[in-house]
C-alpha cells in the first residue's frame, strides 16, 4: 500500500473518529448540560456552557440556513473528492483535508437534526466564542494546512520527486539492455 493510500485510509478513520467523538460529546451536552446550562469544568480555564449556534463561526450567516447547509455540504463533499483524486497527492494534505471534512460533517449533522449546532466548550481565561469538538478539528486542520503549505509542502514535493526519479532510475538499471 502506498503512502498516499495509507494517508487516505488513516484520514478516513480519523474523520470517522472525529464525527463519532463530536456527536458523543454533543449527546452528553444535550443530556447533562442542557438542563443546567452551565458548569465549571476546570475553574479559571474551561467551562461547559450550553449554546445553540444557528450560524457558522461566531454565529455568522444565521439568517441563511439553507445557504449555510448547502455550502457546508459542498465543502465536505468537495474535500473528500479532492482527497481521493490526483488533485491532492500529498499524504499530509490528504489527512488534513479529510479531518476538516470530518469536522464539517459533525456540525452538518447537527444542522440537519436540530437546525443549529450544539456548542458547549468555553474558555474562561479569555473572551472567545463557545465551541465544540468539530470546531476545534476544523480550526486546527485549517491552521496546520496553512503552516504545512507555507513552510513544508515544497520541501516534501521536492523529496517525493527525488524519490520518484531515483526509483525510475533504479527500474531502468534493472531492465536488460536491448541488443540491436
C-alpha atoms as one frame of an Amber mdcrd trajectory, in Angstrom:
protein
   0.000   0.000   0.000   1.410   3.398  -0.980   1.963   6.293   1.444  -0.907
   8.159  -0.156  -3.264   5.185   0.142  -2.292   4.792   3.810  -2.861   8.524
   4.357  -6.287   8.319   2.724  -7.249   5.332   4.870  -5.875   6.953   8.021
  -7.593  10.230   7.173 -10.926   8.456   6.705 -10.546   6.599  10.003  -9.591
   9.837  11.775 -12.546  11.691  10.210 -14.988   8.972  11.305 -13.476   9.097
  14.808 -13.877  12.890  14.864 -17.532  12.594  13.814 -18.179   9.894  16.424
 -16.483  11.793  19.279 -18.099  15.074  18.236 -21.571  13.546  18.245 -20.867
  11.681  21.502 -19.742  14.837  23.320 -22.754  16.714  21.953 -25.017  13.904
  23.148 -23.628  14.317  26.664 -24.010  18.088  26.391 -27.675  17.655  25.420
 -28.349  15.088  28.154 -26.476  16.678  31.043 -25.604  20.287  30.241 -28.799
  21.458  28.545 -30.886  21.087  31.718 -28.469  23.145  33.831 -26.998  25.467
  31.174 -23.562  25.937  32.709 -20.926  24.024  34.657 -17.348  24.718  35.732
 -15.034  22.039  34.391 -11.527  23.320  35.053 -12.065  26.505  37.098 -10.389
  29.514  35.555  -9.623  27.649  32.319 -12.526  25.730  30.787 -16.269  25.771
  31.397 -19.210  23.950  29.886 -21.757  26.452  28.572 -24.883  25.372  26.636
 -25.145  27.395  23.411 -27.034  26.775  20.200 -25.461  28.270  17.086 -27.680
  28.704  14.034 -24.862  30.280  12.050 -21.294  29.478  11.094 -18.234  30.652
  13.048 -19.254  33.254  15.642 -22.883  32.954  14.510 -22.323  34.379  11.026
 -24.946  33.648   8.340 -27.529  32.592  10.941 -30.340  34.012   8.784 -29.267
  31.947   5.750 -29.834  28.383   6.982 -30.177  26.819   3.517 -27.148  28.619
   2.110 -25.106  27.504   5.113 -26.314  23.903   4.772 -25.531  23.916   1.043
 -22.083  25.451   1.437 -21.163  23.055   4.244 -22.354  20.074   2.220 -20.467
  21.191  -0.890 -17.333  21.831   1.183 -17.449  18.379   2.812 -18.105  16.543
  -0.462 -15.509  18.652  -2.280 -12.777  17.966   0.275 -13.468  14.228   0.190
 -13.435  14.150  -3.624 -10.235  16.197  -3.792  -8.608  13.882  -1.248  -9.314
  10.846  -3.423  -8.287  12.254  -6.806  -4.995  13.197  -8.393  -5.559  16.810
  -7.295  -4.036  16.028  -3.891  -1.140  13.614  -3.950   0.401  14.815  -0.724
  -0.349  12.479   2.221  -0.299  15.242   4.840  -2.697  17.473   2.923  -4.929
  14.486   2.286  -5.238  13.734   6.006  -5.781  17.407   6.887  -8.497  17.791
   4.235 -10.275  14.656   5.469 -10.083  15.856   9.096 -11.529  19.219   8.036
 -14.323  17.386   6.208 -14.992  15.228   9.296 -15.373  18.307  11.474 -17.638
  19.914   8.888 -19.760  16.783   8.712 -20.051  16.695  12.513 -21.562  20.182
  12.502 -23.650  19.448   9.404 -25.270  16.523  11.230 -26.346  18.951  13.987
 -27.744  21.446  11.491 -29.771  18.725   9.788 -31.013  17.167  13.071 -31.686
  20.250  15.163 -31.485  23.295  12.900 -28.482  24.530  14.909 -25.051  23.390
  16.072 -24.567  22.395  19.707 -21.658  24.328  21.243 -20.590  23.800  24.838
 -16.848  24.409  25.405 -15.897  27.817  26.745 -12.501  29.186  27.702 -12.839
  31.188  30.890  -9.411  32.822  30.875 -10.118  34.966  27.793 -13.072  36.062
  25.688 -13.718  33.538  22.922 -16.916  32.136  21.413 -18.291  28.861  22.769
 -17.302  25.948  20.506 -17.347  22.147  20.138 -15.014  19.315  19.148 -15.817
  19.620  15.429 -14.962  23.335  15.545 -11.593  22.504  17.139 -10.784  19.957
  14.434 -11.832  22.342  11.648  -9.730  25.164  13.099  -6.671  23.022  13.859
  -6.674  21.274  10.482  -7.018  24.626   8.704  -4.129  26.142  10.683  -1.905
  23.070  10.203  -2.766  23.032   6.500  -1.727  26.677   6.167   1.531  26.066
   8.069   2.271  22.960   6.019   1.610  24.665   2.693   3.652  27.741   3.647
   6.657  26.043   5.222   6.852  22.358   4.329   4.988  21.498   1.126   7.697
  22.476  -1.355  10.328  20.507   0.565   8.036  17.465   0.706   7.239  17.755
  -3.008  10.938  18.006  -3.872  11.723  14.972  -1.709   8.940  12.931  -3.359
  10.098  13.985  -6.825  13.663  12.926  -5.973  12.435   9.569  -4.619  10.355
   9.020  -7.751  13.289   9.873 -10.028  15.574   7.534  -8.070  13.001   4.736
  -8.326  12.695   5.268 -12.080  16.480   5.208 -12.464  16.637   2.023 -10.427
  13.990   0.428 -12.659  15.940   1.442 -15.785  19.138  -0.015 -14.351  17.351
  -3.308 -13.640  15.995  -3.622 -17.214  18.047  -5.827 -19.542  19.792  -3.972
 -22.314  18.204  -4.445 -25.725  20.545  -5.566 -28.478  20.275  -4.078 -31.930
